[in-house]
Amino acid sequence: MTAHPFFLLLRSRRAWFRRESFGLYLRYAHVLGVVVALCGPMLLERPELPAEPILHFWREPGSFGANAAWAGAWLAIVALWARIHRGFIAGGALAAYARSLPLDRSTLRQVDTAMLLVGLQVFVVPVALTIWQVAAHGGGAPWFILRAVLLALLSLGAAQAAAMRPTALSLAMLCVGYGVLAGCGVYGPYEPLMLGLASSAVLLGLRSALAADPVPHAPGRARRGGGPRIGGMAFLLAWQANVLVRGHAHAALPRILLAAALQAACLWMIFSVGKLAESSAFLKVGCWMIAAVLSGLFHVLWSARTQLAEWLRSLPFGALRVAVAEQGCVLGLHALILGAGYAACQLQGSAGDVVAAQLLRHGAGSLATLALLGAPIIQRHKDGVLLKFVVLVATFLIL
């Protein structure tokens, strides 16, 4: 008996996805080890923590800001995961070969949709933790099932937009569904109707996107001409970001993840363990450690631009403009991490307002310290590590 082409293609692409993703995890095993070491105590303390964005809607949802923050955090994680694995979801040369076969277009579309679900199979873990919590404690919000369905559809839509080519309709419906989910808890008796309409709208947008372009984006796929063009400082900032993300991801990604994990560990010690009295000390030490970790990105960027020395000399103030762009890129990363920590503090009620103010104060000092660590004289000095240590200690004591 001959198997259906759908199952043959799905089996082959699943095997390719598994092999390639496992190779990716092996390449970044040191990063995963650091993340597990930092997040392990939190998971032992609260094993349901990965499911917290879903459990928020099981409890009585709070304000619009809290709903939007939890839903946005969950969708951002889903989109980031799909974006990282988009090449494996696409199928590579195997998918290109399958598209050359005389197969029905609907079969290829179904395989691409199934592979999108395969790429999101890791999120079965927080879903299982949610079911465990709901079954163990019972009760909860009356319309949790409808909220969970809407969140699941939004997750599929976010993953499709990150890994494939979204349509204008799908993006619009995603925004509509996200707005409705952020406002749940305030609709009163009309909440089931609002959630049902939003779920239908997101499903309609998702179907339109999958029907319009069943082929996910593959790495290296040529862009269409006529796209937006940037110049000046915006071009230099985009260039620096491209150097970190594509050219030196093996050096940049561990530092960025470690910095984010340090921020999360500080906030966990303050809010979950209960170190509110020592919150200022935790935040200051954490901010300076983050500055020390991210300062290594300056050396990565400086090493990349040494190959373009001749081109930079041909530009007016070329070296200075590139140095400013490097500062903007690294300081922007630090500011994003601080902004995520500030948003997390705002979700903690009155206690979070005090901690958020302390985070802003110490974050400003660490940003100034990071700018000093990026000075060219420190990057090029033979004792640059010693100079960085001196700057860190001096600014920690002064600021």
C-alpha positions in Angstrom: 0.0 0.0 0.0 1.4 3.4 -1.0 1.3 6.1 1.7 -0.3 9.5 0.9 2.2 12.1 -0.3 1.3 14.3 2.7 2.6 11.7 5.2 5.7 11.0 3.1 6.6 14.6 2.8 5.8 15.3 6.5 7.9 12.4 7.7 10.9 13.5 5.6 10.7 17.2 6.6 10.2 16.3 10.3 13.3 14.2 10.2 15.2 17.1 8.6 13.8 19.5 11.1 14.8 17.3 14.0 18.4 16.8 12.7 19.0 20.5 11.9 17.5 21.8 15.1 19.5 19.4 17.2 22.7 20.6 15.4 21.7 24.2 16.3 21.2 23.3 19.9 24.6 21.6 20.0 26.3 24.7 18.6 24.8 26.8 21.3 25.0 24.3 24.1 27.1 26.6 26.2 24.4 29.3 26.0 21.7 26.8 27.0 23.9 25.6 29.9 24.1 29.2 31.2 20.4 29.7 30.9 19.5 26.5 32.6 22.0 27.2 35.4 20.4 30.6 36.0 16.8 29.7 35.5 16.9 26.2 37.2 16.4 27.6 40.7 13.3 29.5 39.5 11.8 26.4 37.9 12.5 24.4 41.0 10.8 27.1 43.1 7.8 27.5 40.7 7.5 24.7 38.1 4.5 26.4 36.6 6.4 29.5 35.7 6.7 28.7 31.9 2.9 28.6 31.8 2.4 31.9 33.7 1.2 33.9 30.6 -1.6 31.3 30.1 -2.4 31.0 33.7 -2.8 34.8 34.0 -6.0 34.4 31.9 -7.2 31.5 34.0 -7.1 33.7 37.1 -9.3 36.8 37.0 -7.5 39.1 34.5 -6.3 42.4 35.8 -5.9 45.7 34.1 -5.6 46.2 30.3 -1.8 46.8 30.7 -1.3 43.5 32.6 -3.3 41.5 30.1 -1.4 43.2 27.2 2.0 42.6 28.8 1.4 38.9 29.5 -0.1 38.2 26.1 2.6 40.3 24.3 5.4 38.4 26.2 3.9 35.1 25.2 3.5 36.0 21.6 6.9 37.5 21.4 8.5 34.3 22.7 6.4 32.3 20.1 7.4 34.6 17.3 11.1 34.5 18.3 11.1 30.7 18.5 9.5 30.4 15.0 11.9 33.0 13.6 14.9 31.1 14.9 13.6 27.9 13.3 12.2 29.4 10.2 14.8 27.8 8.0 14.1 24.3 9.4 10.4 24.9 9.1 10.9 25.9 5.4 12.4 22.5 4.7 15.5 23.5 2.7 16.3 21.7 -0.5 13.8 18.9 0.4 10.9 21.4 0.2 12.3 22.9 -3.0 12.4 19.4 -4.5 8.8 18.6 -3.3 7.5 21.8 -5.0 9.0 20.6 -8.3 6.9 17.4 -8.1 3.4 17.2 -9.8 1.6 17.4 -6.5 -1.6 19.2 -5.5 -0.9 22.7 -4.2 -3.2 22.0 -1.2 -1.0 19.1 -0.2 2.1 21.3 -0.1 0.1 23.9 1.9 -1.0 21.2 4.4 2.6 20.0 4.8 3.8 23.6 5.4 1.1 24.1 8.0 1.9 20.8 9.7 5.6 21.8 9.8 4.6 25.1 11.5 2.9 23.1 14.2 5.9 20.8 14.5 8.1 23.8 15.0 5.9 24.9 17.9 5.8 21.5 19.6 8.0 22.8 22.4 5.1 24.9 23.6 3.3 21.7 24.6 5.2 21.9 27.9 3.6 25.1 29.1 0.2 23.9 27.9 0.6 20.7 29.8 1.6 22.7 32.9 -1.5 24.8 32.5 -3.7 21.8 32.3 -2.0 20.4 35.4 -2.6 23.6 37.4 -6.2 24.0 36.3 -7.0 20.3 37.1 -5.2 20.5 40.5 -6.8 23.7 41.7 -10.0 24.0 39.8 -12.1 27.2 39.7 -10.6 30.1 37.8 -12.1 32.6 35.4 -15.4 31.5 33.8 -14.4 32.1 30.2 -10.9 30.7 30.4 -11.4 28.1 27.6 -12.4 30.9 25.1 -9.4 33.0 26.2 -7.1 30.0 25.8 -8.5 29.3 22.3 -7.9 32.9 21.2 -4.4 32.9 22.7 -3.6 29.7 20.8 -4.9 31.2 17.5 -2.8 34.3 18.1 0.2 32.1 18.8 -0.3 30.4 15.4 -0.7 33.7 13.7 2.4 35.1 15.3 4.5 32.1 14.4 3.2 32.2 10.8 4.1 35.9 10.5 7.6 35.2 11.8 8.4 32.0 9.8 6.3 32.6 6.6 5.0 35.5 4.6 2.1 37.2 6.3 -0.7 39.1 4.5 -2.1 42.5 5.4 -5.3 40.8 6.5 -3.6 38.3 8.8 -1.6 41.1 10.5 -4.7 43.2 10.9 -6.6 40.3 12.4 -3.7 39.6 14.7 -3.9 43.2 16.0 -7.6 42.9 16.5 -7.4 39.6 18.4 -4.6 40.9 20.5 -6.6 44.0 21.5 -9.7 41.9 22.4 -7.6 39.5 24.5 -5.9 42.5 26.3 -9.3 43.8 27.2 -10.8 40.6 28.5 -12.3 40.9 32.0 -14.0 44.2 31.2 -16.6 43.1 28.7 -19.0 41.7 31.3 -21.7 39.4 29.8 -20.5 40.2 26.3 -17.1 38.6 26.8 -18.0 35.2 25.1 -19.3 37.1 22.1 -16.2 39.3 21.8 -13.8 36.4 22.3 -15.7 34.3 19.7 -15.7 37.1 17.1 -12.0 37.7 17.7 -11.1 34.0 17.4 -13.0 33.9 14.1 -11.2 37.0 12.8 -7.8 35.6 13.7 -8.6 32.3 12.1 -9.8 34.0 8.9 -6.5 36.0 8.7 -4.5 32.9 9.4 -6.2 30.9 6.7 -5.7 33.8 4.2 -2.0 33.9 5.0 -1.5 30.2 4.6 -3.5 30.1 1.3 -1.7 33.1 -0.1 1.8 31.8 0.3 2.4 28.2 1.4 6.1 28.5 1.1 8.0 29.7 4.2 10.9 32.1 3.9 14.2 30.3 3.7 17.5 31.8 4.8 19.2 33.6 1.9 16.0 34.0 -0.1 16.4 37.0 -2.4 14.4 40.0 -1.4 12.1 41.8 -3.8 13.4 44.9 -5.4 12.0 48.3 -4.5 12.1 47.7 -0.8 12.7 50.5 1.7 16.2 51.9 1.6 17.9 53.6 4.5 21.0 55.7 4.7 23.1 57.7 7.1 23.1 56.7 10.8 20.2 54.4 10.3 22.2 52.4 7.8 25.2 52.2 10.2 22.9 51.0 13.1 21.3 48.4 10.8 24.8 47.3 9.7 26.0 46.9 13.3 22.9 44.9 14.2 23.5 42.7 11.2 27.1 42.1 12.2 25.9 40.9 15.6 23.0 38.8 14.5 24.4 37.2 11.4 28.2 37.6 11.3 29.0 37.0 14.9 26.0 35.4 16.5 28.1 32.8 18.2 29.8 35.6 20.2 26.9 38.0 20.5 24.0 35.7 21.4 25.5 34.2 24.6 26.3 37.7 25.9 22.8 39.0 25.2 21.1 35.9 26.7 23.3 36.0 29.8 22.5 39.7 30.3 18.8 39.0 30.0 19.1 36.1 32.4 20.9 38.3 34.9 18.1 40.8 34.8 15.5 38.1 35.2 17.4 36.6 38.1 17.6 39.9 40.0 13.9 40.5 39.6 13.2 36.9 40.7 15.2 37.3 43.8 13.3 40.5 44.6 9.7 39.6 43.9 9.6 35.8 44.2 12.2 35.2 47.0 11.1 38.3 48.8 14.3 40.4 48.9 12.4 43.7 48.6 14.5 45.3 51.4 17.7 44.6 49.4 16.2 45.4 46.0 18.4 48.4 45.4 21.6 46.4 46.0 20.4 43.5 43.8 19.5 45.9 41.0 22.7 47.8 41.1 24.9 44.7 41.1 22.8 43.3 38.3 22.9 46.4 36.2 26.7 46.6 36.4 27.1 42.9 35.7 25.0 43.4 32.6 27.1 46.3 31.5 30.2 44.1 32.0 28.7 41.3 29.9 27.5 43.5 27.1 30.8 45.4 26.9 32.3 42.4 25.1 30.1 43.3 22.1 32.2 46.4 21.5 35.2 44.2 20.8 33.1 42.1 18.4 32.0 45.2 16.5 35.5 46.7 16.5 37.0 43.5 15.1 34.4 43.5 12.3 35.1 47.0 11.2 38.9 46.6 11.0 38.3 44.9 7.6 36.6 48.1 6.3 39.4 50.5 7.4 40.0 51.7 3.8 36.3 52.4 3.2 35.9 54.2 6.5 38.9 56.4 5.7 37.2 57.5 2.5 34.1 58.8 4.4 34.0 62.1 6.2 34.3 61.3 9.9 33.8 57.6 9.0 35.5 56.1 12.0 33.7 58.5 14.4 30.3 57.8 12.8 30.8 54.0 13.0 31.9 54.4 16.7 28.7 56.3 17.4 26.7 53.6 15.7 28.4 50.9 17.8 27.6 52.8 20.9 24.0 53.2 19.8 23.6 49.5 19.0 25.1 48.2 22.3 23.5 50.8 24.5 20.2 50.1 22.7 20.4 46.4 23.6 21.1 47.4 27.2 18.1 49.8 27.2 15.9 47.1 25.8 16.8 44.7 28.6 16.2 47.4 31.1 12.9 48.2 29.5 11.8 44.6 29.7 12.7 44.6 33.4 10.8 47.9 34.0 7.7 46.4 32.3 8.0 43.3 34.6 8.2 45.6 37.6 5.0 47.4 36.6 3.2 44.1 36.7 3.9 43.7 40.4 1.6 46.3 41.8 2.6 49.0 44.4 5.9 47.2 45.3 6.9 47.1 41.7 6.7 50.9 41.4 9.4 51.4 44.0 11.6 48.7 42.3 11.0 50.2 38.9 12.2 53.6 40.1 15.3 52.0 41.5 15.9 50.2 38.2 15.7 53.4 36.2 18.2 55.1 38.5 20.7 52.2 38.5 20.0 51.5 34.8 21.0 55.1 33.9 24.3 54.6 35.8 25.0 51.3 34.1 24.3 52.8 30.6 26.9 55.6 31.3 29.3 52.9 32.5 28.8 50.9 29.4 29.4 53.9 27.2 32.7 54.4 28.9 33.6 50.7 28.4 33.1 51.2 24.7 35.7 53.9 24.4 38.2 53.1 21.6 41.2 53.6 23.9 39.9 50.8 26.1 39.1 48.5 23.2 42.5 48.8 21.7 44.6 48.9 24.8 46.7 45.8 25.5 45.4 45.8 29.1 41.8 46.5 28.1 40.4 43.9 30.5 42.1 45.5 33.5 40.9 49.0 32.4 37.4 47.7 32.2 37.6 46.3 35.7 38.9 49.6 37.0 36.1 51.6 35.2 33.4 49.2 36.6 34.6 49.4 40.1 35.1 53.2 40.0 31.7 53.9 38.5 30.0 51.4 40.9 31.4 53.2 43.9 30.7 56.7 42.5 27.3 56.5 40.8 
